[in-house]
Amino acid sequence: MMSTDRTYRVLPILLTLVLFGCIRSDDWKPPVTFCNSDIKANTTFQRVYDLYQGTTTKILQDLILEAYVISSDEMGNFFNTLHVQDKAIIPTAGIQIEIELRDSYLRFSPGDKVYLHLKGLYLGRSKGIFALGSAYTSFGNLILSRIPAHAISKHIEKSCDKQAAVVPMVTTIGDIEFQHANTLITIENLEFSEEELGQSYAVAEEISKRILVDCMDQQLLLRTSGYADFSQKLVPQGMGAITGIYYPENDVPQLLVRSQTDLSFNKERCEDFVTEFTSDSLFISELADPDNISSARFVELFYSGNDSLSLNGWHLDRYTNGNTSLGSSLDLSSLIIYSGEAAVIASDAQSFAQTYGFVPSLEAGFNSPADSNGDDNLVLVDPFGNVIDVFGVIGEDGSGTNHEFEDGRAVRNAFILRGNPVYLFSEWLLYNDTGGNGTINQPQNAPQDFTPGIRD
């Protein structure tokens, strides 16, 4: 017969086996979160925004805001913040909530409907982003801070409604400025820029911003915490779609993703987007050094091609007098020129407009290629470094030569329809104050002796 003492020793062991032996690890569930469906919102996001008066503001009214959770800190890319928007579908506003709560995804998951009790909270705005939270005083200023853990349930109450399917707004980089901050969006046909390939999402323990580009080379930043679980993974090399929270800090478009699965880059990368073009149909058609108004000098470029031509990467160079080294260069990238039209580049835009009656295509400035006194040499260069057209002979001062237009004008003959990398006097008609080497000794006065913008 078993002794009583032994029986007492065995009973605790048996009870332990009965209580815990049949419990499996996957039977553990997140803690139960109480919910409430009897609450009614009495304000809107816009009305809350309107409470902000330039400094962190305490909300004194008994306001209730209805919202949907769109962030998750499960993968570590969000820390003590909760992001919500006003609607699950087609949102019109969003806001960031500062909370002292780690693993908040166990309590608030994407799609959860919540009610924000705003009375006693503070509304702030940092770098253009609205946020709610608690506050502390520093040097007399209220600084937004996190809602303490014990007060979260007082201010954020979960609805008993079924979790909603939050549908991100589909947009493009070009249209992203029309999206609302702190709302969920999707952008398709994106890829990481060439310089980001081979990099991880973030530098360890730092916030990193990686450049995303579309097939037109428009840029967007992906902001990732160095503490995110996926921060040390290499960014994908392909092209595809990304879903994230739009975060335009200081008006700089950025995305925050919940996890690596918010990116689906399984397509081939974009083909190189060509923004630079060449054509020998662009050439110098008129040069002006008026005898009466030196500030009304200009250079005219004419385009005889059939399609419009972007001058991205083009430049016009000036070699002063007999110098073989570059004197000045003018970037023409801002110009687009159309078939049968001319671009007029003035040395002084105001003087040009007063003299000729219209605004030039571009102002080049003092000592620029458009400010030649008639004995300099000009070179038109395409984006690839090819010389498309030349006026004059580099290394030869124009004075007394067949490429002098001092106090006068150099105009391209009407039958010339292509640029020429070698200067030919036969392509030009020149007026000056000397008449040397076949040129015409007849100084020209502005505006009557010049035709800027009109091909003779």
C-alpha positions, 0 to 999 in steps of 0.5 A: 500500500502506497504511503500517504506521504508518497501520495502527496508528492505524486499528486502535484505532478499528476495535476501538472500533467493534467493541466499542461500536458494537453496544451499545444503551443499553437493554442495560444492566441493574442490577448482579447481586445475589447470592442465597442459598436455603439460609438458615433463619430462627431467630427471629420479629419479635416475639422481636426486639421483645422484645429491646428494653429501653427503650434502643438495644440491641445484638443479640448472638445469632446471629439470622436473620429472614425478611422481605419488602421493601415499600418502594422509594426509586426515586421518592425518598420513602424515603431510606436506609431499607428497610421489611420485613414478616414475610409477603407476605400477612397480615403480623403485624409489620414493621420499618424498617432504616437503611442507607447505600445510595441507589438501594436499589431496584436491589438490594432491590425490593418483594416480594423475600424477604430474610434479616436477619442480626441479630448485631451490629446494634442495635435501637432504637425512636423515636416508637413505631417499631422500627428496626434499624441500626448505632449511635454513642455521644452523651453516653453514649447509643447512637443508632441510625444507618445500616448502612454500605454495606460491611456491608449484604451481611453483614446483609441477604441476598437469597433466590433465591426468585421475587419475591413478590406482596405483598398489602396489608391492606385496612382503614379509618381507623376500624380502622387502629389494629389494623394493624401498624406498618411493614406495607403497607396499603390504604385505600379511599374516601379523599380529601384534605381541602378545605384540602389541595386545590390544594397539592402533595404536599410543600413542597420540601426538607421533610417534609410531612403532608397530611390525608386524610379518609374520607366520615365525616370521619375523618382520616389523614396522608400523609407525603411527602418534599420530595425525592420526584420527585412532591413538587411535583405537586398532590394529586388532587382526587377520591376513591379508594384509597391503598396505603402503609406504615403508620407510626404515629409517636407513635401518630399514623396516617400513611402513606408511599407509594412513588410517586404511583401508589400513589394511585388517586383517580379517583372523585367526592368524598364527599358532605358528611357531616352531623354537625349536626342541628336539632329543635324537639323538644328543649326545657328541661323542668326547672330546679332551684335547691333551697332546701336544697342550692344545689350540687344545681342542674341543668337538664333537657332533654327530647326528644320526637322519634322518632329519636335526636338528636346534640347536636353543635354545640348550646349552652345559654346563660345571661344573668345577671339583667338582662344582655343580654350572654351570661354563660356558655355550655355546649357540649352536643356530647358528648350524644346524646339518645333519643326520650322521654328527658331529659338532665340537666346538673348544676352539680356532678356529685358533689353531684348524685349524692349528692343524687339517687342517679345520675350526671348526663348532663353536669357544667356547673360553677360559674356555668354555665347549670346553676348559676342562682340562679333569676333568670337567663334561659336560651337553647337554641341549635342548631348553626346559631345558631337559638334553639330554646327560651327560659326567661325574658326576656333583659334582665329580672332574674327576681326577682319576675317570672313567670320566677323560680324562686329557691330553687325549681323551674321545670317545663314542663307535660306537654302541651308537646312543642316548644321555643319561642323566645319565653317563655310563662308558660302553658307553665310551673309555677314555685315560688319564695320570693316567689310574684310574678306567678302563681308559687307561693310554695313553696320546694323542697327536694332531693331530694324536690321534684325529678324530674331525668330524669323528665318529670312 
